[in-house]
Amino acid sequence: MEMNLVYPLYNCKKDKPDVREKVLKHGINFTFDVELIMLILGSGNKKMPITVMAQKIIDILDRSNKDDVVENLLELKGIGQGKALAIVAALELGRRRNNHLKAPIRTASDVVPFVKNYAVSLKEHFLLITLNGGYEIIQIHVISVGTLNRTLIHPREIFCEAIKENAAAIIVCHNHPSGNCLPSDEDIETTKILLSASEIIGIKLLDHIIIDCESYFSFAEHKLLFYGDK
């Protein structure tokens, strides 16, 4: 599935992230895109550490289409044909084996596999999942990234993306770095505001899901979706 994702920025002089250790501990689903590129490449070179190279490759992938991605990758110093082809081969394999685009969403548990990589992040990420009339995923967006346990979002940021994509419904989701996925008072208030906005705009808010490493909390499943003061 094509996703608009945020990845962690590493301090290349100090950080030596062991992505393999993370995957062995948490599983491949908990990796960010940049970490997947690091696994594919294996190493950087003398002039460009693997962390920098991987982030530059993500930037290239974000601005490339299927036909020019190899050409654009080869423009990056340190990327030869072998690395470029390995990357596009991985992308193509992913497209063939995991056709997540338009994945149907019926329950909160259908959403969790697509966002669970954020569960291990030390920063709170607020996500928007846009859905078509058949409640199939159109896109997943990172709306904001907070520090530790607080993130700020505004309805206009949520519904702007939904309107642009002609979405019929949305689901919002965020992680709790604290490890406790129960909603805070702020989470409940945010949900009330988004519900009120959705009623006016006409794009239904189906759920607000909070995730941590072990579980998730669904406002819909706990019957906490209400409009205004209801």
Secondary structure, DSSP 8 states (H G I E B T S, - for coil): ---B-------TTT----HHHHHHHH-GGG--HHHHHHHHH----SSS-HHHHHHHHHHHHHT--TTTHHHHHHTSTT--HHHHHHHHHHHHHHHHH---TT-B--SHHHHHHHHGGGGG-SS-EEEEEEE-TTSBEEEEEEEEE-BTTB----HHHHHHHHHHTT-SEEEEEEE-TTS--S--HHHHHHHHHHHHHHHHHT-EEEEEEEE-SS-EEETTTTT---STT-
